[in-house]
Amino acid sequence: MNHFTFPNLTTFEFSAVDKRFPVSQLLNFLEALPTLQTVRIRIKEELLLGDVPPERVVVLPNAEVFSVTQGEPGYRIAPHISCPSARHISLVREQDFEVEVPQEIFPAWNTIGPQYTASTIDKIAFGITTIGEDLVSFSLSFLSPGSATLELGYRVIMGDEDYDEPASELEWKYTQVLSHALEAIRRHPLLSNIKRLHIWDRHRFYNPHQFVSMAMRAAGLFRFVGPLEELVLDIDDLRLFLSPFLDLPGSQVSTERGTFPSIKELIIAEHSKDPFDEECVAAIIGFVRSQHMRGVPFERVVFHMKSSPAGMAERLEPWVSAVGFSEEIVSTDDHDSI
């Protein structure tokens, strides 16, 4: 990197996987390339930052796509690179399944620098995607007006032997990551100003104690959210975010019913061919009725599913102006992870 110059380079993809890597060399190389438009960096091993001053920031004025994937904990490279014109920024932590979930999955907002914190946020999207058979990706995206996106990710690489792990171990990792994601969303300085919140997930809880704990966290998130134009729940276990309208023994979730903000449109997606069971139906109706009784009714409720529950529209009519059904299933391509 010290011996080559590319004055017109527009795309740079770099990977270091098998040795300790001096970050100063990478910063020097990038600093000499103001023409870069796409930058993708993947570093699996230990980063050497000893000779990089904390205040040093390399500006890439023309970069529109900037991605860093690293195996080491913490967001250590990102604070030293600024891409003021970037439309897509991705900062991802990647590790093997057997490695413990780190203390820092998603960053504190003051640690990645103001260059990654937009002045306005229009939409937050969080979800879990399985890529093939060997990668599970947790994606937390923040979208600004004009389609600028910041994605914070955590990926778990699954080996063949990991499929023999008990379901409890997989669920424990899931709850840890979900807890970190909810906390990162809650602590975002602009959370009260967002207009759209999208959540997608194919996980279903099997441990009732873990479910109750996570349901309380999920319900508590809405205390910090301002009025929403749109709430999309594309999840297999709707109980998690509609828990205030369920009878969960031993929890205080039911006391949180008044914490939801006003929401204009509720969109619920179901990928299974089977309709919702009565517990989920009752929770949806309870949610819609509660918003109406609080004086902040939904303007519209839309269901994306193959088979709608019998009588759902009639049961919702007293509480919402418009109810729509569509067999078109929301796909992961419709979400905003990079």
Secondary structure, 3 states (H helix, E strand, C coil): CCCCCCCCCCEEEEEECCCCEEHHHHHHHHHCCCCCCEEEEEECCCEECCCCCCCCCEECCCCCEEEEEECCCCCCCHHHEECCCCCEEEEEEEEECCCCCCCCCCCCCCCCCHHHCCCCCCEEEEEEEEECCCEEEEEEEEEECCCEEEEEEEEEECCHHHHHCCHHHHHHHHHHHHHHHHHHHHCCCCHHHCCEEEEEECCCCCCHHHHHHHHHHHHHHHHHCCCEEEEEEEECCHHHCCHHHCCCCCCCHHHHHHHCCCEEEEEEECCCCCCCCHHHHHHHHHHHHHHHHCCCCCCEEEEECCCCCCCHHHHHCCCCCEEEEECCCCCHHHCCCC
